[in-house]
Amino acid sequence: MMKNIYEVLYRVCLENGARTFFVRQGETYADLLSNVKKRAVLLANKFGIKKGDTVAILSGNTPQFINSYFAVLSQGAKVLMLDTGLSSDEHLNMMRHTKCDLLLAQKSYFIKGGPKTFDIETLDSTDERDFVAADVGPGDMAMLSFTSGSTGNPKIVGLTHSNLVAIGDGAKVYKVIIKPGDTIYGFLPLYHIYGVAINIIAPLVLNAKLLLQPILNPKEFLKDFKQYKPEVVPGVPRIWEGFYKKIIDGAKEKKKYAAMRIILATRRFWRAVGMGWLVKKVTDPVHDVFGGNVRVLVSAGAKLKPTIRNFFERLGFTVADCYGMTETGGSGSINFDYVTPDGKMKSYAGSLPGNEIKIHNPDKKGVGEVWLRGTAVMSGYVGNDVANVEAFEDGWLKTGDLGVIDSKNRLTIKGRQKQVIVLDTGKNVYPDELEDLYLQNDDILAAAVLERVIRGKTVAYGVFQVKPGTTRARVSLLLKASNLKIAPYKWVSHFAITEEELPQTSTRKIKHFEIAAMLDRGEFPTREE
């Protein structure tokens, strides 16, 4: 096992020197290593960065982000990952809490009143032959990320070099579906643990190429798909929900949706009778939208709705569904089905190598809190003993998520423990389940189900982002039709609608608590029946 993440980079770059790494820039693995060394020399010589220091990165998705990330780590310093969507005050508070020595930022993100700042996109004129790697061990701290409390008592996740190496070891399970030379699309924010795992570390250990995209805009994605034809596209559930809606809407406009649904549902029959061309007539246009080469879709950052996963699998994509947190180094569990070279269908499901998962205190249906431990799991929150006592028990990280593991070892997340709705009857309602159900209606673009008290009675209450022009009466009819598919105690009949986008995190998770606060302030038009 490598003792630090720079050793992983060094070994991989030596073995793949002439292979392309950054697709858009045409830079090789050898170029990557050279640029990392040059940036490290600059950090050491110009700014005196050394082992134990903290260097913040505040940037969009550029090669210089990744070059700087590894350069900082090669010197034994810690990387503080800053979310570009936060305010300058929040960034300053984060840097003060972590005693940050230097900020590497794009000019548009420069902040007054903070530490020394350097334009991360500056070309380095240093000599890589002056590079000296610091003596960094597995237990040395490597990366700092704030998960909450950016303006108060913070929770700072500290990942060590051994954690980052473990992320790379875990990513190797993708080798059966991601091949050397495949292009991985990189629009996910690199400051987020998902971006680190799938767009910084995974491409290296898989000997893949990386196509970075700094603009979170589907139109830019489609242009890249057409021009560069990637094989692997990682995304978050909200992205896949968006593509799903676009595909369905397009089929309905052409009056082909009914035929599409039937053919996809019976695709194995048509192939078995020699009419696979009929299936391809449905699936090929969708694959063409993705550039024609995409085989693998990766989803993480939130729960992927079963409806969405099944749809893309029926279209012929391999869908890797990941569960994890910043605290677990990204993926704590993953599952995907794939076809072997001899045509057999196989599955991978469960925790990543070196890690384990269990359901704590399950109920009669097997639902309980998800606990994780292993090589990728953080040793603790930095400087927050109270949070660590609450988070760990006998070495297990208590995630706060509720889930169930089926007979095939697949983890299904039911929702956050704090978001479970407990009705007056004592029955539990899981918001994720209902949100998935209601999102199957095309007029509902986003959904948040949360606990409210209406006329003294606890109910599951819905807030729905709808298509422009969709009325409350229309939504009421949609809910009534959807409710027939579930037990009556789960029904949502009280709701609010809006045409505005619901509040989301940087990984497009719906912010339930913020929506609840907005309801309390009367910011959504409601009529509680």
C-alpha positions as CSV (number, residue, x, y, z in Angstrom):
1,M,0.0,0.0,0.0
2,M,1.2,3.5,-0.9
3,K,1.9,5.6,2.2
4,N,0.5,8.8,0.7
5,I,-1.5,10.1,-2.2
6,Y,1.4,11.8,-3.9
7,E,3.1,8.4,-4.2
8,V,0.0,7.1,-6.0
9,L,0.1,10.0,-8.4
10,Y,3.9,9.5,-9.0
11,R,3.6,5.8,-9.7
12,V,0.6,6.1,-12.0
13,C,2.2,9.0,-14.0
14,L,5.4,7.0,-14.5
15,E,3.5,4.0,-15.8
16,N,1.2,6.1,-18.1
17,G,3.5,9.0,-19.1
18,A,2.5,9.3,-22.8
19,R,-1.2,8.6,-22.2
20,T,-3.6,11.6,-22.3
21,F,-5.0,12.7,-19.0
22,F,-6.6,16.1,-19.6
23,V,-8.6,15.7,-22.7
24,R,-9.6,19.3,-23.5
25,Q,-6.0,20.6,-23.0
26,G,-4.3,17.6,-24.7
27,E,-2.0,17.1,-21.6
28,T,-0.5,13.7,-20.7
29,Y,0.1,12.0,-17.4
30,A,3.7,13.1,-17.8
31,D,2.5,16.7,-18.1
32,L,0.4,16.3,-15.1
33,L,3.3,15.1,-12.9
34,S,5.5,17.9,-14.3
35,N,3.0,20.6,-13.5
36,V,2.3,19.3,-10.1
37,K,6.1,19.4,-9.3
38,K,6.4,22.9,-10.7
39,R,3.5,24.1,-8.6
40,A,4.9,22.4,-5.5
41,V,8.3,24.2,-6.1
42,L,6.5,27.5,-6.3
43,L,4.5,26.8,-3.1
44,A,7.7,25.9,-1.2
45,N,10.0,28.6,-2.6
46,K,7.7,31.6,-3.0
47,F,5.3,31.0,0.0
48,G,7.3,28.7,2.2
49,I,4.6,26.1,2.3
50,K,5.7,23.1,4.4
51,K,4.4,20.1,6.2
52,G,1.5,20.9,8.5
53,D,0.5,24.1,6.8
54,T,-3.0,24.7,5.4
55,V,-3.6,25.9,1.8
56,A,-7.1,26.7,0.6
57,I,-8.3,26.1,-2.9
58,L,-11.2,28.2,-4.3
59,S,-11.7,27.5,-8.0
60,G,-13.9,26.1,-10.6
61,N,-13.0,22.9,-12.5
62,T,-9.6,23.5,-14.1
63,P,-6.5,21.5,-14.5
64,Q,-4.8,24.0,-12.2
65,F,-7.1,22.9,-9.4
66,I,-5.9,19.3,-9.7
67,N,-2.3,20.4,-10.2
68,S,-2.4,22.5,-7.0
69,Y,-4.3,19.8,-5.0
70,F,-1.5,17.3,-5.5
71,A,1.2,19.9,-5.2
72,V,0.0,21.0,-1.7
73,L,-0.3,17.3,-0.6
74,S,3.2,16.5,-1.9
75,Q,4.6,19.1,0.5
76,G,2.8,17.6,3.5
77,A,0.4,20.5,3.8
78,K,-3.4,20.2,4.1
79,V,-5.8,21.2,1.4
80,L,-8.8,23.2,2.6
81,M,-11.6,22.7,0.0
82,L,-13.8,25.8,-0.4
83,D,-17.2,25.7,-1.9
84,T,-17.5,28.3,-4.7
85,G,-21.2,28.8,-3.9
86,L,-20.6,30.2,-0.4
87,S,-20.1,33.8,0.6
88,S,-16.8,35.5,1.2
89,D,-17.7,35.8,4.9
90,E,-18.1,32.1,5.1
91,H,-14.9,31.5,3.2
92,L,-13.0,33.8,5.6
93,N,-14.5,32.1,8.6
94,M,-13.5,28.7,7.3
95,M,-9.9,29.9,6.7
96,R,-9.7,31.4,10.2
97,H,-10.9,28.2,11.8
98,T,-8.3,26.2,10.0
99,K,-5.4,28.7,10.4
100,C,-5.1,28.9,6.6
101,D,-1.6,30.0,5.4
102,L,-2.4,30.6,1.7
103,L,-5.4,30.8,-0.7
104,L,-5.1,29.6,-4.2
105,A,-8.0,31.0,-6.1
106,Q,-9.3,32.1,-9.5
107,K,-9.3,35.9,-9.7
108,S,-13.1,36.1,-9.7
109,Y,-13.0,34.5,-6.2
110,F,-10.3,36.7,-4.6
111,I,-11.2,37.7,-1.1
112,K,-10.1,40.8,0.9
113,G,-9.1,40.3,4.5
114,G,-7.9,36.7,4.3
115,P,-4.5,35.1,4.0
116,K,-2.0,35.6,1.2
117,T,-3.7,34.9,-2.1
118,F,-2.3,33.6,-5.4
119,D,-3.9,33.3,-8.8
120,I,-4.3,29.5,-9.2
121,E,-4.3,29.9,-13.0
122,T,-0.9,31.4,-13.1
123,L,1.6,29.5,-15.3
124,D,4.5,28.3,-13.2
125,S,8.0,29.2,-14.5
126,T,9.7,27.1,-11.8
127,D,12.1,24.2,-12.5
128,E,10.6,20.8,-11.6
129,R,14.1,19.5,-10.9
130,D,14.0,21.5,-7.7
131,F,11.1,19.5,-6.5
132,V,11.4,17.7,-3.2
133,A,8.5,15.6,-1.8
134,A,7.9,15.9,1.9
135,D,8.1,12.9,4.2
136,V,4.4,12.2,4.5
137,G,2.9,9.2,6.3
138,P,-0.4,7.5,6.0
139,G,-1.8,9.1,9.2
140,D,-0.9,12.7,8.2
141,M,-3.8,15.0,7.6
142,A,-4.4,15.7,3.9
143,M,-7.7,17.3,3.3
144,L,-10.2,19.5,5.2
145,S,-13.8,20.0,4.3
146,F,-16.6,21.8,6.1
147,T,-19.9,19.8,6.2
148,S,-21.8,22.2,8.4
149,G,-21.5,25.2,10.7
150,S,-19.6,27.4,8.3
151,T,-20.6,30.4,10.3
152,G,-20.8,28.9,13.8
153,N,-19.4,25.9,15.6
154,P,-18.0,24.1,12.6
155,K,-17.8,20.4,11.7
156,I,-14.6,20.0,9.7
157,V,-14.0,16.6,8.2
158,G,-10.3,15.7,8.2
159,L,-9.2,13.0,5.7
160,T,-5.7,11.6,6.0
161,H,-3.4,10.4,3.3
162,S,-4.4,6.8,4.1
163,N,-8.1,7.8,3.6
164,L,-7.2,9.3,0.1
165,V,-5.2,6.2,-0.8
166,A,-8.2,4.0,0.3
167,I,-10.5,6.1,-2.0
168,G,-8.2,5.1,-4.9
169,D,-8.2,1.4,-3.8
170,G,-11.9,1.5,-3.6
171,A,-12.3,3.0,-7.1
172,K,-10.6,0.0,-8.6
173,V,-13.9,-1.9,-8.3
174,Y,-14.9,0.1,-11.4
175,K,-12.2,-1.7,-13.5
176,V,-14.8,-4.2,-14.7
177,I,-16.8,-1.4,-16.3
178,I,-14.3,1.5,-16.8
179,K,-11.4,0.7,-19.0
180,P,-7.9,2.3,-19.4
181,G,-8.2,5.2,-21.8
182,D,-11.9,5.8,-21.2
183,T,-12.8,9.4,-20.9
184,I,-14.5,10.4,-17.6
185,Y,-16.6,13.5,-17.8
186,G,-15.8,16.1,-15.0
187,F,-18.4,18.7,-14.4
188,L,-18.9,17.8,-10.7
189,P,-17.4,20.4,-8.4
190,L,-13.8,19.3,-7.5
191,Y,-14.1,20.8,-4.0
192,H,-16.7,18.3,-3.1
193,I,-15.7,14.8,-1.9
194,Y,-17.6,13.2,-4.8
195,G,-15.6,15.3,-7.3
196,V,-12.4,14.4,-5.5
197,A,-13.2,10.7,-5.6
198,I,-14.6,10.3,-9.1
199,N,-12.8,13.2,-11.0
200,I,-9.4,13.4,-9.3
201,I,-8.5,10.1,-7.8
202,A,-10.5,7.6,-9.8
203,P,-9.2,8.6,-13.3
204,L,-5.6,8.1,-12.0
205,V,-6.0,4.6,-10.6
206,L,-8.1,3.5,-13.6
207,N,-5.6,4.9,-16.1
208,A,-8.4,6.9,-17.6
209,K,-8.7,10.4,-19.3
210,L,-10.5,13.3,-17.7
211,L,-12.6,15.9,-19.6
212,L,-13.2,18.8,-17.2
213,Q,-16.1,21.1,-17.6
214,P,-16.2,24.2,-15.3
215,I,-19.8,25.3,-16.3
216,L,-22.8,23.5,-14.8
217,N,-25.0,23.9,-17.8
218,P,-26.7,21.0,-19.7
219,K,-26.1,22.8,-23.0
220,E,-22.4,22.7,-22.4
221,F,-22.6,19.1,-21.5
222,L,-24.4,18.2,-24.8
223,K,-21.7,20.1,-26.8
224,D,-19.0,18.2,-25.0
225,F,-20.7,14.9,-25.5
226,K,-21.0,15.5,-29.2
227,Q,-17.4,16.7,-29.6
228,Y,-15.4,14.5,-27.2
229,K,-17.7,11.4,-26.9
230,P,-16.9,10.3,-23.3
231,E,-17.4,6.8,-22.1
232,V,-18.2,7.6,-18.4
233,V,-20.5,10.3,-17.1
234,P,-20.7,10.8,-13.3
235,G,-23.5,13.0,-12.1
236,V,-25.9,13.6,-9.2
237,P,-29.5,12.4,-9.1
238,R,-30.9,15.8,-10.0
239,I,-28.9,15.8,-13.2
240,W,-30.3,12.3,-14.2
241,E,-33.8,13.4,-13.2
242,G,-33.3,16.3,-15.6
243,F,-32.2,14.2,-18.5
244,Y,-35.0,11.7,-17.8
245,K,-37.6,14.5,-18.0
246,K,-36.1,15.8,-21.2
247,I,-36.1,12.4,-22.8
248,I,-39.7,11.6,-21.8
249,D,-41.0,15.1,-22.8
250,G,-39.3,14.7,-26.2
251,A,-40.9,11.3,-26.8
252,K,-44.3,12.6,-25.8
253,E,-44.0,15.6,-28.1
254,K,-43.4,13.2,-31.0
255,K,-46.2,10.9,-29.7
256,K,-43.7,8.0,-29.3
257,Y,-43.7,7.7,-25.5
258,A,-46.2,4.8,-25.2
259,A,-44.3,2.8,-27.8
260,M,-41.0,3.7,-26.2
261,R,-42.2,2.5,-22.8
262,I,-43.6,-0.8,-24.1
263,I,-40.5,-1.6,-26.2
264,L,-38.1,-0.9,-23.3
265,A,-40.2,-3.0,-20.9
266,T,-40.2,-6.0,-23.4
267,R,-36.7,-5.4,-24.8
268,R,-35.4,-8.9,-23.9
269,F,-38.3,-10.5,-25.8
270,W,-37.5,-8.5,-29.0
271,R,-33.8,-9.4,-28.8
272,A,-34.6,-13.1,-28.2
273,V,-36.8,-13.3,-31.4
274,G,-34.1,-11.5,-33.5
275,M,-35.8,-8.1,-33.5
276,G,-33.1,-6.2,-31.5
277,W,-33.2,-3.6,-34.2
278,L,-36.5,-2.5,-32.8
279,V,-35.0,-1.9,-29.4
280,K,-32.0,0.0,-30.9
281,K,-34.5,2.2,-32.7
282,V,-35.6,3.4,-29.3
283,T,-32.2,3.4,-27.5
284,D,-29.8,4.7,-30.1
285,P,-31.3,8.3,-30.3
286,V,-30.8,8.6,-26.5
287,H,-27.2,7.3,-26.7
288,D,-26.5,9.7,-29.5
289,V,-27.5,12.6,-27.2
290,F,-24.7,11.4,-24.9
291,G,-22.3,11.3,-27.8
292,G,-22.7,7.7,-28.7
293,N,-19.9,6.2,-26.6
294,V,-21.2,6.5,-23.1
295,R,-21.5,3.1,-21.4
296,V,-21.4,4.0,-17.7
297,L,-23.5,6.5,-15.7
298,V,-22.4,7.1,-12.1
299,S,-24.7,8.6,-9.5
300,A,-23.8,9.8,-6.0
301,G,-24.3,12.8,-3.7
302,A,-27.9,11.8,-2.9
303,K,-30.3,9.0,-3.4
304,L,-31.0,7.9,-7.0
305,K,-34.7,7.3,-7.5
306,P,-35.3,3.7,-8.6
307,T,-37.5,4.9,-11.4
308,I,-34.6,6.9,-12.9
309,R,-32.1,4.1,-12.4
310,N,-34.4,1.5,-14.1
311,F,-35.1,3.8,-17.0
312,F,-31.4,4.3,-17.9
313,E,-30.6,0.6,-17.4
314,R,-33.3,-0.3,-19.8
315,L,-31.8,2.1,-22.3
316,G,-28.6,0.0,-22.1
317,F,-26.4,2.0,-19.7
318,T,-24.5,0.6,-16.8
319,V,-25.7,2.6,-13.8
320,A,-23.4,2.7,-10.8
321,D,-25.3,3.9,-7.8
322,C,-23.1,5.1,-4.9
323,Y,-23.8,6.0,-1.3
324,G,-21.5,7.9,0.9
325,M,-20.6,11.1,2.8
326,T,-17.6,13.4,3.1
327,E,-16.9,11.6,6.3
328,T,-16.6,8.3,4.5
329,G,-14.3,9.5,1.8
330,G,-17.1,9.5,-0.8
331,S,-18.6,6.1,-1.6
332,G,-19.3,3.9,1.4
333,S,-21.4,1.5,-0.7
334,I,-21.9,1.0,-4.4
335,N,-23.9,-1.3,-6.6
336,F,-24.0,-1.9,-10.3
337,D,-24.9,-4.6,-12.8
338,Y,-22.6,-5.4,-15.7
339,V,-22.1,-7.8,-18.5
340,T,-18.9,-9.9,-18.5
341,P,-16.9,-10.4,-21.8
342,D,-18.5,-13.8,-22.2
343,G,-22.0,-12.2,-22.0
344,K,-23.0,-13.1,-18.5
345,M,-24.7,-10.6,-16.2
346,K,-23.0,-10.0,-12.9
347,S,-23.4,-7.5,-10.0
348,Y,-21.3,-5.7,-7.5
349,A,-23.0,-4.6,-4.4
350,G,-21.8,-3.6,-0.9
351,S,-19.0,-1.6,0.7
352,L,-15.7,-0.9,-1.0
353,P,-12.6,-3.0,-0.2
354,G,-11.3,-2.3,3.2
355,N,-14.6,-1.0,4.5
356,E,-17.8,-2.5,5.9
357,I,-21.4,-1.5,6.4
358,K,-24.2,-2.5,8.7
359,I,-27.7,-1.6,9.6
360,H,-27.9,-0.7,13.3
361,N,-31.0,-1.6,15.3
362,P,-33.2,-2.5,12.3
363,D,-37.0,-2.6,12.6
364,K,-39.3,-5.4,11.5
365,K,-38.8,-4.3,7.9
366,G,-35.0,-4.3,8.2
367,V,-34.8,-0.5,8.2
368,G,-32.2,1.1,10.6
369,E,-29.4,3.6,10.8
370,V,-26.5,3.0,8.4
371,W,-23.2,2.5,10.1
372,L,-19.8,2.5,8.3
373,R,-16.2,1.8,9.3
374,G,-13.0,1.1,7.4
375,T,-10.0,2.6,5.6
376,A,-11.8,5.4,3.8
377,V,-13.7,6.6,6.9
378,M,-12.4,9.7,8.6
379,S,-10.8,9.4,12.0
380,G,-12.9,12.3,13.3
381,Y,-14.0,15.9,13.0
382,V,-11.1,18.2,13.5
383,G,-11.1,19.9,16.9
384,N,-14.7,18.9,17.7
385,D,-14.6,16.3,20.4
386,V,-18.4,16.7,21.1
387,A,-19.3,15.9,17.5
388,N,-16.9,12.9,17.5
389,V,-18.6,11.4,20.6
390,E,-21.9,11.8,18.9
391,A,-20.7,10.4,15.5
392,F,-18.8,7.3,16.5
393,E,-19.5,4.1,18.5
394,D,-17.0,1.3,18.8
395,G,-15.2,2.5,15.6
396,W,-18.4,2.7,13.6
397,L,-19.5,6.0,12.0
398,K,-23.2,6.6,12.7
399,T,-24.3,8.2,9.4
400,G,-27.7,9.5,10.5
401,D,-29.2,7.9,7.3
402,L,-31.8,5.2,7.4
403,G,-31.4,2.3,5.1
404,V,-32.0,-1.4,4.4
405,I,-29.7,-4.0,2.9
406,D,-31.5,-6.6,0.7
407,S,-30.6,-10.3,0.0
408,K,-28.2,-9.2,-2.8
409,N,-26.3,-6.9,-0.4
410,R,-27.7,-3.8,-2.1
411,L,-28.1,-0.8,0.2
412,T,-31.3,1.3,-0.2
413,I,-31.4,4.6,1.6
414,K,-34.8,5.5,3.1
415,G,-33.9,9.0,4.1
416,R,-32.3,11.0,6.9
417,Q,-33.1,9.8,10.4
418,K,-34.0,13.4,11.3
419,Q,-36.3,13.7,8.3
420,V,-38.4,10.6,9.0
421,I,-42.0,11.7,9.5
422,V,-43.6,10.0,12.6
423,L,-47.3,10.2,12.4
424,D,-49.6,10.4,15.4
425,T,-50.4,6.7,14.9
426,G,-46.6,5.9,15.4
427,K,-46.2,4.9,11.8
428,N,-43.1,6.1,9.9
429,V,-43.2,7.8,6.6
430,Y,-40.0,8.1,4.5
431,P,-39.9,11.3,2.4
432,D,-37.5,9.9,-0.2
433,E,-40.0,7.2,-1.1
434,L,-42.8,9.7,-1.6
435,E,-40.6,12.1,-3.5
436,D,-39.7,9.4,-5.9
437,L,-43.4,8.5,-6.4
438,Y,-44.5,12.1,-7.1
439,L,-41.6,12.9,-9.4
440,Q,-42.9,10.3,-11.8
441,N,-45.5,13.0,-12.8
442,D,-44.0,15.0,-15.6
443,D,-45.5,18.3,-14.3
444,I,-43.6,18.0,-11.0
445,L,-40.0,19.0,-11.5
446,A,-38.8,18.7,-7.9
447,A,-40.3,17.5,-4.6
448,A,-39.7,17.9,-0.9
449,V,-41.8,16.0,1.5
450,L,-41.6,17.0,5.2
451,E,-43.3,16.8,8.5
452,R,-45.9,19.5,9.3
453,V,-48.8,19.9,11.8
454,I,-52.1,20.8,10.2
455,R,-55.0,21.5,12.5
456,G,-53.3,19.6,15.3
457,K,-52.5,16.5,13.2
458,T,-49.0,15.5,12.0
459,V,-49.0,14.9,8.2
460,A,-46.6,14.4,5.3
461,Y,-46.6,17.7,3.6
462,G,-45.3,18.3,0.0
463,V,-43.6,21.3,-1.6
464,F,-43.4,20.9,-5.3
465,Q,-41.6,22.7,-8.0
466,V,-43.9,22.5,-11.1
467,K,-43.7,23.4,-14.7
468,P,-44.8,26.9,-15.6
469,G,-48.6,27.1,-15.8
470,T,-49.3,24.1,-13.7
471,T,-52.2,24.8,-11.3
472,R,-52.9,23.6,-7.8
473,A,-55.9,21.7,-9.1
474,R,-53.7,19.9,-11.6
475,V,-51.2,18.9,-8.9
476,S,-54.0,17.8,-6.6
477,L,-55.2,15.4,-9.3
478,L,-51.7,14.1,-9.9
479,L,-51.2,13.4,-6.2
480,K,-54.5,11.6,-5.9
481,A,-53.6,9.3,-8.8
482,S,-50.1,8.6,-7.3
483,N,-51.5,8.0,-3.8
484,L,-53.4,5.0,-5.1
485,K,-50.1,3.2,-5.4
486,I,-49.3,3.5,-1.7
487,A,-50.8,2.8,1.7
488,P,-53.3,5.5,2.7
489,Y,-51.4,6.6,5.8
490,K,-48.5,7.8,3.5
491,W,-50.7,10.0,1.3
492,V,-49.8,13.6,0.8
493,S,-52.9,15.8,0.5
494,H,-51.5,19.0,1.9
495,F,-49.0,20.8,-0.3
496,A,-47.6,24.0,-1.7
497,I,-46.4,24.6,-5.3
498,T,-43.9,27.0,-6.8
499,E,-42.4,27.5,-10.2
500,E,-39.1,28.7,-8.6
501,E,-36.3,26.2,-8.2
502,L,-36.3,24.6,-4.7
503,P,-33.2,25.3,-2.5
504,Q,-30.4,22.8,-3.2
505,T,-26.9,22.0,-2.1
506,S,-23.8,22.1,-4.4
507,T,-24.5,18.5,-5.2
508,R,-28.2,19.3,-6.0
509,K,-29.7,17.8,-2.9
510,I,-33.0,19.4,-1.8
511,K,-32.5,21.4,1.4
512,H,-35.5,20.2,3.4
513,F,-34.8,22.2,6.5
514,E,-34.5,25.4,4.5
515,I,-37.8,24.6,2.7
516,A,-39.4,24.1,6.1
517,A,-38.2,27.5,7.2
518,M,-39.5,29.1,4.1
519,L,-42.9,27.5,4.7
520,D,-42.8,29.0,8.3
521,R,-42.1,32.4,6.8
522,G,-45.0,32.0,4.3
523,E,-42.8,32.1,1.2
524,F,-44.7,29.5,-0.6
525,P,-48.3,30.1,-1.7
526,T,-50.3,27.5,0.3
527,R,-53.9,26.5,0.9
528,E,-54.0,24.0,3.7
529,E,-57.1,21.9,3.2
